[in-house]
């Protein structure tokens, strides 16, 4: 079979001109997308132009359309909003306005447009593309351009990226800005919770989302809100009594506060708006609770972009340039987007049509259809929220007589507590008795096992670290005592939440099945480690929080360096032998280099990095940022690299070093980790319930098959249960990392954006997919 790999070296942008604009409402991460388009465009030899003030700038021309240079996008990565400006433009909606815009583009030779905005902006771009040849004919007839110019610029190529904090665009799992907006909301909710707790208050929070309830739904999941109101799923008639009953029930349960989250577009079954004031009056009238309203407003659009948004926007920006380079005159306008963890291209108009169908379904009161059209991510969030928020009374619960134990193993990771809360509540809803094990397997063999109830895990989602306690102890040493505790407490299934130690522990327990029947029960592991070094999953609970801590610190360090000038910072990150944090953190922070174990380097490479930085100091960007994974090399230590850079850079730049240490492990979990932990734990508990029924024979549970001990991980587009025994071959146990790691494909991206010539395999990108095909993959996905 011939090798069909495609490399960036074979794609040339010579002679091409790309225009980049941001349009509509601003969103954090737009600047990272602009930066990636500019740098990737220049890298492949194209000219890239900023179109300032969105479509207005395209219509007005003049200084609004300026050629971009490599340095002109420096320091943009960490800035919120859009540096090149955005405006809602009435002129572009007129034929006359689009004619002006076409003339301005042709005069500069721009026939490739990268549009970053919402569905309105992208629909406008598509109309412009469809009218393009007609507009050129008009310009030829009026003598404003020559026939020759019309021939040369005969086709306009358009690639869109969705920048919208509402995540209201169908065909993509996450739009640029959504994760950052969730960060702002959760920061506010966490702060409000402490004051609400002090005064036993009820808070009603309004978040953005006129037509889409994504922000309200996910923030309600991430903070464990008591009630959420969204436009896609209006509450059933009589909801007022139900809500008040739930709030009073929670207070009776010794909960000192209530949080109600409302999307600004929330409606009831008759399409009447449900406002925050209406809810406040209702709570005061029915319950007499001290109630306050907080409207978050434009705070949600502001602030610095999260690590997730920077990486998403950088990946999408590069993908957009590739799509433009590969476009032929017949290629439909496409949107580069994210499906699971994979970049895909989808036809722009298919996405727009589906987005409009959602609104139509809502207008026609077909609400379940609207939820389904929103896509798998939205639907799963809603189902998980329903599972966790409404506590059934005991008589409604199925009674399973199964006992399920939950424990944390390894180092603490932010999001572990959210996963435990979710597992406990879903387990109780499924009718099981849930047991919590303190301090991992060490607590297990000592008998630190007790029943955990619904109310015991209230308020856990926002807490960092591990409230159950966690230890690195593996079970093999105390296997007989652990078996004895399994017998004493009649444990019928295990849910282990942790990192590489949790993976090794499960393998040891499976191995012990031949000697101890007690371990012949369903077992599931959820990957939770900041290092993201577990086989069988692309992402682990805790890694996102850690990345945000790294990126935040790097931003501050870069700021200090821009004051002093000519300074290079060497920053050491955690991760064991896994270079995920250094690489992805480097991409999100705009690092010049990241040294990792998986990509061996020698003195020559260190030397070329120093030379590269020396060249950089001659430009207007007089600072450098280098990340080093803690175990990337036995001999090239952080001190060694620091001393080498100091010596070699003498007279050109000076050096500082920083070891980030355990701050990467602490802090409140990010919205992504809370949500990811909550969703995968709920899915794991449903799997455990299914396996318990499957393996229940003659009055007892007996599970001795490979598929009864699984790891639940995210693989590209879906959440998959994989037998841990089968993952053994994929693992390097000496260095505690998977043999193949998807994020290594992001390394060339980091190098290109830092101005290094490198080889970049782009075979993975480039297939235009239809939105219906994306829908077909919904079933088992996140």
Secondary structure, 3 states (H helix, E strand, C coil): CCCCCCEHHHCCCCCCEEEEEECCCCCCCHHHHHHHHHHHHHHCCCEEEEECCHHHHHHHCHHHEEECCCHHHCCCCCCCCCCCCCCCCCHHHCHHHHHHHHHHHHHCCCCEEEEEECHHHHHHHHHHHHHHHHHHHHHHHCCCCCHHHHHHCCCCEEEEEEECCCCCCCCCCCCECHHHHHHHHHHHHHHHHHHHHHHCCEEEEEECCCCCCHHHHHHHHHHCCCEEECCCCCCCCCHHHHHHHHHHHHHHCCCCCEEEEEECCCECCCCCECCHHHHHHHHHHHHCCCEEEEECHHHHHCCCCCHHHHHHHHHHHHHHHHHHHHCCCCCCCEEEEEECCEEEEEEHHHHHHHHHHHHHHHHCCCHHHHHHHHCHHHHHHHHHHHHHHCCCCHHHCCCCCCEEEEEEECCCCCCHHHHHHHHHHHHHHCCCEEEEECCHHHHHHCCCEEECCHHHHCCCCCCCCCCCCEECCCHHHHHHHHHHHHHHCCCCEEEEEECHHHHHHHHHHHHHHHCCHHHCCEEEEEEECCCCCCCCCCCCECHHHHHHHHHHHHHHHHHHHHHHCCEEEEEEECCCCCCHHHHHHHHHHCCCEEECCCCCCCHHHHHHHHHHHHHHCCCCCCEEEEEEECCCCCCCCHHHHHHHHHHHCCCCCEEEEEECHHHHCCCCCCHHHHHHHHHHHHHHHHHHHHHHHHCEECCEECCCCHHHEEEEEEECCEEEEEEHHHHHHHEECCCCEECCCHHHHHHHHHHHHCCCCCCCECCCCCCEECHHHHHHCCCCCC
